Amino acid sequence: MTKRRATITAVGHYAPPKVLTNAELEKMVDTNDEWIRTRTGVSERRILEQGATSDLAVGAIQKMLAHRKIEVTEIEIIIIATVTPDMFFPSTACVVQDKIGASNAWGFDLSGACSGFLYALVVGAQFIESGTASKVLVVGADKMSSIIDYTDRNTCILFGDGGGAVLLEPSEDPDYGLLDHRMYCDGSGGAFLYMKGGGSLNPSTHESIDKRMHYMYQDGKAVFKVAVKGMADVSAEIMQRNNLKGEDVAWLVPHQANLRIIDATADRMGLDRSKVMINIDRYGNTTAATIPLCLSEWWLEGKLRKGQNIVLASFGAGYTWGAALIKWSLENPTQS
Ligand code: COA
């Protein structure tokens, strides 16, 4: 029996209009445009001034549905990858389900930090592959500005807000869609990238607020070392498992945390920079949104072709990391 595979049949993204430039950050913390660009690759990022993560998700879903004209009631499952849910509960998936009117869907949030979208994609694909569902909405969305300390130059320069959405459906041809994945986590990395306050370990108190525990913290140097190896290793592993060489891969879609990490991954894969999706310069690190944001932009620009091998790769808090191989099946929007 041939395997029922999950494939991406629609993509969409939403970036809020407000731009926060490096020049503006220079006025907020002791930093400069040159340092930010050379150390990270970021020139500007977007900020959601009003609203919450669910609004970023809904913006992306609406764009997606404008291309794949299904009834919203056909959506069966909604998975939202985020570290900045609207609230602890109800889940952002429930909020989104109500906002878009997906009255036949159930759903849940998934906490995988910067690997959240990849984790959610793989989870969503299981429902398709098992025959449990035929339309699964997978979203990566984060309002990072809600947990960033804009007095901390180590982190505030890196992150931005955004959302991306994909629809998973069964592939008509089993050679297309999500072909393989390798996912990892290592909880011993938790000490280097976290937000300590607000959970059951450190509930919100005046003291937790005074200690700035409701902002994200990152030991950038420590994370950089493992991220650069983790993302390159897992990307090389997915290629090896599938007997792929650099020339067989059309696109690398890397999590956008730091341009230097992206470059190291591309080098390890033997990929020319022209085959790497990079938009960190315009959006910074939008955590769970980076990969679908790239996919959506590149697809809209007509750069994705049916049959291309695409490698998605990420590394993030946890630590969490992974890579996935997709044979792209969605026709170019300029042809459809
Ligand atoms: N502007 C100017 N100087 C800054 C600065 C800023 N925004 N932030 C830090 N610096 C300073 C540091 O204080 C340090 O000064 P010192 O040498 O006098 O102590 C110097 O610049 C170098 O800092 P360092 O932390 O070594 O820089 P870096 O080259 O490692 O870059 C990061 C910092 C955060 C950009 C980088 O470590 C990184 O990208 N880390 C991994 C991010 C990641 O992958 N996260 C996982 C997914 S979220």
Residues whose N, C-alpha, C, O or C-beta is under 5 A from the ligand:
A	BS01	COA	D30 T31 N32 W35 R39 T40 C114 R153 N154 I157 G220 K221 V223 F224 A227 A257 N258 F315 G316
